[in-house]
Amino acid sequence: MHVSIRQIGNSQGVVIPKPILAQLGLDAKAGVEMTIEDGALVLRKAARPARRGWAEAARRIAEVGDDELVMGEFGNTEDSELAW
């Protein structure tokens, strides 16, 4: 498929047709990672950020009361000397 390079503000870009985006599972919200490999411009789905969704999962666990300590409380021998 041939696409044109267009002026977009002070930059230049190409418009990726919607069917191509759908086929690749890409959208404007998620964004992509762009690299150059062997002289080709390559777009890939952005890597999922580490720990994404953990805060919400922890919130749901706490709401149902399934967040008790597994190992229980334990201290260090020097804890009695700490001033809070």
KEVONU-767687 format. One record per residue: residue number from 1; chain; x, y, z negated of N, C-alpha, C in turn. Coordinates in steps of 0.2 Angstrom, whole numbers, plus 5000, padded with zeros to 4 digits. Atoms other than C-alpha are relative to their C-alpha. Example, Ala and Ser with C-alpha at 12.3 -4.5 7.8 and 13.67 -1.06 7.14 Angstrom:
! residues 2
1,A,5004,4994,5000,5062,4978,4961,5004,5006,5000
2,A,4996,4994,5001,5068,4995,4964,4996,5005,4997
***
This chain:
! residues 84
1,A,5004,4994,5000,5000,5000,5000,5004,5006,5000
2,A,4996,4994,4999,5007,5017,5005,4996,5005,4996
3,A,5002,4995,5003,5005,5031,4993,5004,5006,5001
4,A,4996,4994,4999,5010,5049,4994,5003,5003,4993
5,A,4997,4996,5006,5021,5059,4982,4997,5007,5000
6,A,5004,4994,5000,5011,5074,4976,5003,5005,4994
7,A,4998,4995,5004,5016,5090,4967,4995,5000,4994
8,A,5004,4999,5006,5009,5090,4949,5003,5005,4995
9,A,4997,4995,5004,5013,5106,4940,5008,5001,5002
10,A,4993,4999,4998,5032,5107,4940,5004,4993,5001
11,A,4998,5007,4998,5034,5088,4943,4997,4998,5006
12,A,5003,5004,4995,5030,5076,4956,4998,4993,4998
13,A,5003,5006,5002,5020,5060,4955,4996,4997,5005
14,A,5004,5004,4995,5010,5047,4963,4993,4998,4996
15,A,5006,5002,5003,4992,5042,4960,4999,4993,5001
16,A,5001,5007,4999,4989,5024,4956,4993,4998,5000
17,A,5007,5001,4999,4973,5018,4963,4997,4996,4994
18,A,5004,5003,5005,4960,5012,4950,5000,4992,5000
19,A,5000,5007,4999,4959,4994,4957,5007,4997,4998
20,A,4994,5002,5001,4978,4992,4955,5001,5000,4992
21,A,4999,5000,5007,4978,4998,4937,4996,4995,4996
22,A,5005,5005,5003,4963,4986,4933,5004,4993,5001
23,A,4996,5006,4999,4973,4972,4941,5006,4998,4995
24,A,4994,5001,5004,4988,4975,4930,4998,5001,4992
25,A,5003,4999,5007,4977,4979,4914,5003,5006,4997
26,A,4997,4994,5002,4984,4996,4913,4995,5006,5000
27,A,5004,4994,5000,4975,5012,4908,5003,5006,4997
28,A,4997,4994,5002,4978,5030,4904,5001,5001,4993
29,A,4999,5000,5008,4976,5028,4885,5006,4996,4998
30,A,4994,5004,5003,4989,5014,4883,5007,5003,5002
31,A,4994,4998,4997,5002,5022,4894,5004,4994,5002
32,A,4995,5005,4997,5017,5012,4902,5007,5002,4998
33,A,4993,4999,5000,5035,5010,4901,5003,5000,5007
34,A,4997,4999,4994,5045,5016,4916,5007,4999,5000
35,A,4992,5001,4999,5062,5009,4922,5001,5000,5007
36,A,4998,5001,4994,5072,5008,4937,5004,4994,5000
37,A,4996,5006,5000,5078,4991,4942,5001,4998,5007
38,A,4998,5001,4993,5088,4987,4958,4997,5005,5005
39,A,5003,4995,4996,5082,5003,4965,4993,5001,5001
40,A,5007,5000,5000,5064,5000,4962,4997,5004,4994
41,A,5003,4997,5006,5053,5010,4950,4995,4995,4998
42,A,5004,5005,5003,5045,4998,4938,4996,5003,4995
43,A,5004,4998,5006,5030,5001,4927,4997,4994,4997
44,A,5002,5006,5004,5026,4989,4913,4995,5003,4994
45,A,5004,4998,5006,5013,4989,4899,5005,5002,4995
46,A,4996,4998,5006,5020,4998,4884,5000,4995,4995
47,A,4999,5005,5005,5027,4987,4871,4995,5002,4994
48,A,5004,4999,5006,5015,4985,4856,5004,5003,4994
49,A,4996,4997,5005,5022,4996,4842,5000,4995,4994
50,A,5000,5005,5006,5028,4985,4827,4995,5003,4994
51,A,5004,4999,5005,5016,4984,4813,4993,5004,5002
52,A,5006,4997,4998,5002,4991,4823,4994,4996,4997
53,A,5006,5003,5002,4985,4987,4815,5001,4997,4992
54,A,4999,5003,5007,4993,4982,4798,4996,5004,4995
55,A,5003,4996,5005,4986,4996,4788,4992,4999,5000
56,A,5007,5002,5000,4968,4992,4794,4999,4993,4997
57,A,5000,5007,5003,4971,4974,4790,5000,5000,4993
58,A,4999,5000,5007,4977,4978,4773,4994,5003,4996
59,A,5006,4997,5003,4962,4989,4770,4994,4995,5000
60,A,5005,5005,5000,4950,4975,4775,5001,4995,4995
61,A,4998,5005,5005,4959,4963,4764,4998,5002,4993
62,A,5002,4997,5007,4957,4975,4749,4993,5000,4999
63,A,5007,4999,5000,4939,4978,4753,4996,4993,4998
64,A,5003,5007,5002,4935,4959,4751,5003,4997,4994
65,A,4997,5002,5007,4946,4958,4735,5004,4994,5001
66,A,4995,5005,4999,4958,4946,4743,5007,5002,5000
67,A,4994,4997,5000,4973,4956,4738,5004,4999,4993
68,A,4997,5001,5006,4978,4949,4722,5008,4997,5001
69,A,4993,5002,5000,4997,4946,4718,5000,4992,5000
70,A,4999,5007,5000,5002,4928,4723,5005,4998,4995
71,A,4994,5002,5005,5018,4927,4712,4998,5003,4993
72,A,5002,4997,5006,5010,4938,4698,5006,5005,4999
73,A,4995,4994,5002,5020,4952,4689,5006,4996,4997
74,A,4993,5002,5003,5038,4949,4685,5004,5006,5000
75,A,4996,4994,5001,5051,4961,4679,5007,4998,5000
76,A,4992,5001,5001,5070,4963,4678,5001,5001,4993
77,A,4998,4999,5007,5079,4962,4662,5001,5007,4998
78,A,4998,4993,5002,5084,4980,4663,4993,5005,5000
79,A,5006,4996,4999,5066,4986,4666,4998,5004,4993
80,A,5002,4997,5007,5063,4990,4647,5004,5006,4999
81,A,4996,4994,5001,5077,5003,4648,4998,5006,5005
82,A,5001,4995,4996,5069,5013,4662,4995,5005,4997
83,A,5005,4995,5003,5060,5029,4658,4996,5003,5006
84,A,5004,4998,4995,5045,5034,4669,4998,5007,4999
***
